[in-house]
Amino acid sequence: MIEFHLDQRSGVATYLQIVQQVKEALRLGVLDVGDQLPTVREVVADLAINPNTVAKAYRDLEREGLVVAQQGRGTFIASTLAAPSLEHHRALRRELERWLADAERAGLDEESVRALISTTLREAFGRRAA
């Protein structure tokens, strides 16, 4: 089961952080069709947030067709975002972890790493779209 975490410094709304974490878990194969999300009550207890925030995140996911709410049973994954290349994730993650260690040794902090990655992604995908 997924465990949500919040980054108060991110500037991203709490409900969007929950939505993003579910989508990330779907893309990485951590969650699969039929898996149950934590109940609103469980998320509220873990994160000390308003139940309406969790409900809004789950409604957004339901609107996108990614989850289905079953009255009295909970919220379940209805669709996946995992790519067919999921079997390559483990090797790619190891390479990324090595790269992050190199970046840290080079003196880059987390914000610098994020900036470098997001700029590189934009440029790489921008070239492919052109």
Secondary structure, DSSP 8 states (H G I E B T S, - for coil): -------TTS-S-HHHHHHHHHHHHHHTTSS-TT-B---HHHHHHHH---HHHHHHHHHHHHHTTSEEEETTTEEEE------GGGGGHHHHHHHHHHHHHHHHHTT--HHHHHHHHHHHHHHHHHHHH-
